Amino acid sequence: DRFVAFLEARRPGRVATGEFGEIMDVALTNDGPVTLVIDR
């Protein structure tokens, strides 16, 4: 929750959250030299 609040403070309207284990459609737009994919 603190991390989401941190991101929302810096990018208002650009942060979305979801429920763990739910099926979600996501889109990725690269906006920098590095892309990190974290998948468990």
Biopython code that builds the backbone (N, CA, C, O; Angstrom):
import numpy as np
from Bio.PDB.StructureBuilder import StructureBuilder

atoms = [
    (1, "ASP", "N", (0.816, -1.195, 0.000)),
    (1, "ASP", "CA", (0.000, 0.000, 0.000)),
    (1, "ASP", "C", (0.863, 1.264, 0.000)),
    (1, "ASP", "O", (0.535, 2.252, -0.656)),
    (2, "ARG", "N", (1.961, 1.218, 0.737)),
    (2, "ARG", "CA", (2.845, 2.396, 0.763)),
    (2, "ARG", "C", (3.512, 2.607, -0.590)),
    (2, "ARG", "O", (3.704, 3.745, -1.017)),
    (3, "PHE", "N", (3.867, 1.517, -1.265)),
    (3, "PHE", "CA", (4.495, 1.630, -2.578)),
    (3, "PHE", "C", (3.520, 2.215, -3.591)),
    (3, "PHE", "O", (3.902, 3.061, -4.400)),
    (4, "VAL", "N", (2.265, 1.776, -3.557)),
    (4, "VAL", "CA", (1.246, 2.317, -4.465)),
    (4, "VAL", "C", (1.052, 3.802, -4.190)),
    (4, "VAL", "O", (0.964, 4.595, -5.128)),
    (5, "ALA", "N", (0.984, 4.190, -2.923)),
    (5, "ALA", "CA", (0.834, 5.605, -2.573)),
    (5, "ALA", "C", (2.033, 6.411, -3.066)),
    (5, "ALA", "O", (1.872, 7.538, -3.536)),
    (6, "PHE", "N", (3.230, 5.840, -2.962)),
    (6, "PHE", "CA", (4.446, 6.490, -3.447)),
    (6, "PHE", "C", (4.352, 6.751, -4.948)),
    (6, "PHE", "O", (4.651, 7.850, -5.414)),
    (7, "LEU", "N", (3.934, 5.728, -5.702)),
    (7, "LEU", "CA", (3.814, 5.874, -7.153)),
    (7, "LEU", "C", (2.704, 6.843, -7.537)),
    (7, "LEU", "O", (2.883, 7.666, -8.435)),
    (8, "GLU", "N", (1.552, 6.753, -6.863)),
    (8, "GLU", "CA", (0.428, 7.638, -7.175)),
    (8, "GLU", "C", (0.777, 9.099, -6.919)),
    (8, "GLU", "O", (0.286, 9.984, -7.619)),
    (9, "ALA", "N", (1.624, 9.361, -5.918)),
    (9, "ALA", "CA", (2.028, 10.734, -5.617)),
    (9, "ALA", "C", (2.878, 11.312, -6.745)),
    (9, "ALA", "O", (2.852, 12.517, -6.992)),
    (10, "ARG", "N", (3.628, 10.454, -7.425)),
    (10, "ARG", "CA", (4.517, 10.921, -8.488)),
    (10, "ARG", "C", (3.892, 10.850, -9.878)),
    (10, "ARG", "O", (4.308, 11.582, -10.776)),
    (11, "ARG", "N", (2.907, 9.986, -10.070)),
    (11, "ARG", "CA", (2.236, 9.824, -11.371)),
    (11, "ARG", "C", (0.721, 9.754, -11.169)),
    (11, "ARG", "O", (0.125, 8.694, -11.362)),
    (12, "PRO", "N", (0.095, 10.860, -10.786)),
    (12, "PRO", "CA", (-1.358, 10.834, -10.542)),
    (12, "PRO", "C", (-2.124, 10.365, -11.777)),
    (12, "PRO", "O", (-1.864, 10.816, -12.893)),
    (13, "GLY", "N", (-3.068, 9.457, -11.559)),
    (13, "GLY", "CA", (-3.893, 8.952, -12.644)),
    (13, "GLY", "C", (-3.245, 7.902, -13.521)),
    (13, "GLY", "O", (-3.862, 7.429, -14.475)),
    (14, "ARG", "N", (-2.001, 7.526, -13.215)),
    (14, "ARG", "CA", (-1.284, 6.564, -14.073)),
    (14, "ARG", "C", (-1.046, 5.222, -13.386)),
    (14, "ARG", "O", (-0.441, 4.326, -13.975)),
    (15, "VAL", "N", (-1.517, 5.073, -12.141)),
    (15, "VAL", "CA", (-1.272, 3.846, -11.384)),
    (15, "VAL", "C", (-2.585, 3.087, -11.225)),
    (15, "VAL", "O", (-3.596, 3.663, -10.824)),
    (16, "ALA", "N", (-2.567, 1.800, -11.538)),
    (16, "ALA", "CA", (-3.745, 0.954, -11.359)),
    (16, "ALA", "C", (-3.368, -0.221, -10.464)),
    (16, "ALA", "O", (-2.229, -0.685, -10.486)),
    (17, "THR", "N", (-4.308, -0.687, -9.696)),
    (17, "THR", "CA", (-4.077, -1.838, -8.823)),
    (17, "THR", "C", (-5.127, -2.902, -9.111)),
    (17, "THR", "O", (-6.133, -2.628, -9.764)),
    (18, "GLY", "N", (-4.893, -4.101, -8.626)),
    (18, "GLY", "CA", (-5.833, -5.206, -8.822)),
    (18, "GLY", "C", (-5.785, -6.144, -7.630)),
    (18, "GLY", "O", (-5.049, -5.919, -6.669)),
    (19, "GLU", "N", (-6.574, -7.185, -7.709)),
    (19, "GLU", "CA", (-6.626, -8.184, -6.648)),
    (19, "GLU", "C", (-5.694, -9.342, -6.988)),
    (19, "GLU", "O", (-5.604, -9.752, -8.145)),
    (20, "PHE", "N", (-5.009, -9.862, -5.990)),
    (20, "PHE", "CA", (-4.090, -10.982, -6.183)),
    (20, "PHE", "C", (-4.865, -12.199, -6.688)),
    (20, "PHE", "O", (-5.910, -12.545, -6.138)),
    (21, "GLY", "N", (-4.357, -12.836, -7.718)),
    (21, "GLY", "CA", (-4.959, -14.047, -8.243)),
    (21, "GLY", "C", (-6.039, -13.825, -9.282)),
    (21, "GLY", "O", (-6.552, -14.791, -9.847)),
    (22, "GLU", "N", (-6.397, -12.588, -9.546)),
    (22, "GLU", "CA", (-7.427, -12.288, -10.539)),
    (22, "GLU", "C", (-6.823, -12.287, -11.940)),
    (22, "GLU", "O", (-5.620, -12.085, -12.106)),
    (23, "ILE", "N", (-7.654, -12.510, -12.931)),
    (23, "ILE", "CA", (-7.225, -12.426, -14.324)),
    (23, "ILE", "C", (-7.350, -10.966, -14.749)),
    (23, "ILE", "O", (-8.433, -10.383, -14.691)),
    (24, "MET", "N", (-6.231, -10.383, -15.178)),
    (24, "MET", "CA", (-6.223, -8.971, -15.547)),
    (24, "MET", "C", (-5.580, -8.805, -16.916)),
    (24, "MET", "O", (-4.613, -9.495, -17.240)),
    (25, "ASP", "N", (-6.105, -7.904, -17.707)),
    (25, "ASP", "CA", (-5.484, -7.520, -18.971)),
    (25, "ASP", "C", (-4.602, -6.311, -18.699)),
    (25, "ASP", "O", (-5.063, -5.307, -18.155)),
    (26, "VAL", "N", (-3.346, -6.407, -19.075)),
    (26, "VAL", "CA", (-2.426, -5.297, -18.862)),
    (26, "VAL", "C", (-1.743, -4.944, -20.175)),
    (26, "VAL", "O", (-1.621, -5.777, -21.073)),
    (27, "ALA", "N", (-1.304, -3.710, -20.271)),
    (27, "ALA", "CA", (-0.563, -3.245, -21.445)),
    (27, "ALA", "C", (0.748, -2.635, -20.965)),
    (27, "ALA", "O", (0.807, -2.061, -19.877)),
    (28, "LEU", "N", (1.780, -2.754, -21.759)),
    (28, "LEU", "CA", (3.096, -2.230, -21.405)),
    (28, "LEU", "C", (3.556, -1.268, -22.484)),
    (28, "LEU", "O", (3.568, -1.603, -23.669)),
    (29, "THR", "N", (3.930, -0.082, -22.067)),
    (29, "THR", "CA", (4.535, 0.890, -22.966)),
    (29, "THR", "C", (5.915, 1.212, -22.413)),
    (29, "THR", "O", (6.034, 1.815, -21.347)),
    (30, "ASN", "N", (6.939, 0.818, -23.121)),
    (30, "ASN", "CA", (8.301, 1.096, -22.666)),
    (30, "ASN", "C", (8.570, 2.587, -22.744)),
    (30, "ASN", "O", (8.325, 3.221, -23.771)),
    (31, "ASP", "N", (9.078, 3.144, -21.651)),
    (31, "ASP", "CA", (9.340, 4.580, -21.584)),
    (31, "ASP", "C", (10.705, 4.818, -20.957)),
    (31, "ASP", "O", (10.867, 5.721, -20.136)),
    (32, "GLY", "N", (11.668, 4.026, -21.336)),
    (32, "GLY", "CA", (12.992, 4.198, -20.764)),
    (32, "GLY", "C", (13.936, 3.120, -21.267)),
    (32, "GLY", "O", (13.548, 2.275, -22.073)),
    (33, "PRO", "N", (15.159, 3.147, -20.800)),
    (33, "PRO", "CA", (16.163, 2.214, -21.302)),
    (33, "PRO", "C", (16.077, 0.818, -20.684)),
    (33, "PRO", "O", (16.726, -0.105, -21.177)),
    (34, "VAL", "N", (15.289, 0.639, -19.611)),
    (34, "VAL", "CA", (15.250, -0.646, -18.915)),
    (34, "VAL", "C", (13.801, -1.054, -18.671)),
    (34, "VAL", "O", (12.981, -0.238, -18.250)),
    (35, "THR", "N", (13.492, -2.326, -18.939)),
    (35, "THR", "CA", (12.184, -2.883, -18.607)),
    (35, "THR", "C", (12.406, -4.089, -17.713)),
    (35, "THR", "O", (13.126, -5.014, -18.089)),
    (36, "LEU", "N", (11.799, -4.093, -16.537)),
    (36, "LEU", "CA", (11.902, -5.210, -15.611)),
    (36, "LEU", "C", (10.589, -5.972, -15.634)),
    (36, "LEU", "O", (9.523, -5.380, -15.467)),
    (37, "VAL", "N", (10.658, -7.284, -15.839)),
    (37, "VAL", "CA", (9.472, -8.133, -15.807)),
    (37, "VAL", "C", (9.593, -9.019, -14.579)),
    (37, "VAL", "O", (10.523, -9.818, -14.471)),
    (38, "ILE", "N", (8.653, -8.878, -13.654)),
    (38, "ILE", "CA", (8.658, -9.679, -12.432)),
    (38, "ILE", "C", (7.479, -10.634, -12.529)),
    (38, "ILE", "O", (6.326, -10.207, -12.474)),
    (39, "ASP", "N", (7.761, -11.922, -12.674)),
    (39, "ASP", "CA", (6.718, -12.925, -12.833)),
    (39, "ASP", "C", (7.039, -14.089, -11.920)),
    (39, "ASP", "O", (8.146, -14.628, -11.938)),
    (40, "ARG", "N", (6.063, -14.466, -11.129)),
    (40, "ARG", "CA", (6.302, -15.586, -10.210)),
    (40, "ARG", "C", (5.513, -16.777, -10.619)),
    (40, "ARG", "O", (5.583, -17.818, -9.967)),
]
sb = StructureBuilder()
sb.init_structure("model")
sb.init_model(0)
sb.init_chain("A")
sb.init_seg("    ")
for serial, (resi, resn, name, xyz) in enumerate(atoms, 1):
    if name == "N":
        sb.init_residue(resn, " ", resi, " ")
    sb.init_atom(name, np.array(xyz, "f"), 0.0, 1.0, " ", f" {name:<3s}", serial, name[0])
structure = sb.get_structure()
